Amino acid sequence: MHNRYIRLTQFLLSGLLLLSTAITQASPEIQHWQTSNGARVYYVPAPALPMVDIRIIFDAAGARDKIPGAALMTNALLEEGSGELNADAIADAFASVGAQFSASSHRDMSVVSLRSLTQTDLLGKAVSTATQLITHPSFPEESLNRERKRMLIALQGKKQSPRAITNEIFFTATYGDHPYANEATGTEESVQQIKRQHLIDHYQRYYVGHNAVIAIVGAVDKQQAKQLAETLVGKLPAGEKADAIPEVASLTQAALIKKEFPSSQTHLMVGQPAIKRGDNDRFALVVGNHILGGGGLVSRLSEEIREKRGLSYSAYSAFSPMRQRGPFRFGLQTRNDQADEALKILMQTLATFVANGPTTEELESAKKNIIGSFALNLDSNSKIIENIAMIGFYQLPLDYLDTYTNKVDAITIEQIKNAFKRHVQIDKMVTVMVGGKH
């Protein structure tokens, strides 16, 4: 009977998730307040389906690591034990009410997520279990050793991936001794050094009220949302907000790094530090990058690399804004004997775009594509919560989503040219090439 109940609730939740893609809320009203211990809460009511998504974001990720990998391991072990609950009991507790609990950690943020049906008894048990994990994790030694082995296997696996190698070399060369240089997964050496006390210290410093943001989207009213936020994090110490992450220094010269890898293809990545969240040039760069390489097969890079010369199936460019300046990256994958030519065309295309900007036709097409697809970024609860969590963590304006399309539509060619000239220095790029000899 118990197993049948589990399957039924999981089936219902899965069905609701599929139905949630039918929800379109072009500009959700974001309500904001603080918990008693200083956590910032961002809430959007979504009453159409009897479910709720909750995301708790701590400024406790890789950029805060004392030992690379410790932040990721701390986050991963939250669901491995609390009090008398072990990992199996925790998994059973969530499964018995059809709830989903997960944790993840990156360079800027560590995240804990809960999704549950809103039926009182189901939601109550899901929240109770999640609260225990968030407020009283035990970091079992057995789980630490198991997670260490898993991370070491993953690090070994990355050595077999030219894409992962390219990315790691790029961040190391681009960010130097800045915290952003470190992979959230750490290194084999650092992961071996992590002890249980490191996790406890990291948790006690950063998993506190003033260092937390809570996003709630679902079929709960404001009073229920307030109670959920207080229950989940209200018993955490208020603590102190994490110190500011150091500013990212600009590159002073270009660098070319080649690494041999036994493959017929070369992975090519070029870039530099560029933009942080909330920068005034954000929208000009979004539109400009869509034209340059962010628009897929209709972009300038794709036209020059794929259509005209057949050097690669695709080429890309992307700005990745972070708390401090995240990278601008562009690149492709091509045959080893074409890598030098592909790099030359990449740089020429970028230089032309920075100098001249887009054409009027390219600008209008990009605006239509971005504005036309914007509603798809908000067509489900999971997408809405992703957006409001980002708004909350980076403290963007509450009307960020309301004004997004108007700001995109207002961008001019001159604004794009000026923004790219401010944020992209062509003569100071890190270039990474990983592949076979040619």
URMO-V359187 format. One line per field, one symbol per residue. ss: DSSP state (2 for helix, 1 for strand, 0 for the rest). phi: phi as a letter, one per 30 degrees, with the letter a starting at -180 (. if undefined). burial: # if it has 9 or more other C-alpha atoms within 8 Angstrom, else .. A space follows every 50 residues. Layout:
ss: ???
phi: ???
burial: ???
This chain:
ss: 02222222222222222222000000000011110000011111100000 11111111000222000002222222222211001122222222200001 11111000011111111002222222222222222000002222222222 22222222000222222222222220002220000002222220022222 22222200222111111100022222222222200000000000000000 00001111110000111111111111000002222222222222022202 22222220000000111110010001111111111222222222222222 22222200022222222222222222220022222222222220000002 22222222200022222222222002220111111000
phi: .ddddddddddddddddddddddbbebddccbabddcjddcbbbdbddbd bbcbbcccdbcedcddbejddddedddecclahddcedddddddddcicb bbbabbdcbcbbbbbbdceedddeddddddddddcbdchdeddedddedd dddddddddccddddeddddddddchcdeddddedibeddddddcedddd dddddccbedcbbbcbbldbddddddddddddbdcdedhbddeddedcdd dcadbcbcbdbdbdcccbbbladbbceidddedddddddeddadcidcde ddddddddbidadabbbacbdbecdddcbblabbdedcdddddededddd eddddcidddddddddddddddcddddbcaeddddddddddddchdedce ddcedddddddcedddedddddcbcddbcccbbblddb
burial: ....###.##..#..#...##.##...#.#...##.##########..## ###############.################..###..#..######## #.################...##.###########.####..##..##.. ##..#..##..#.############...#########..##..#.#.### .##..###############....##.#########.###.......#.. #..#..........#############....###############..## ######....##.######.################.##..##.###.## ####..##...##..##..##..##..####.###..##.####.#...# ##..#.##..#.#.###.###..#...#########..
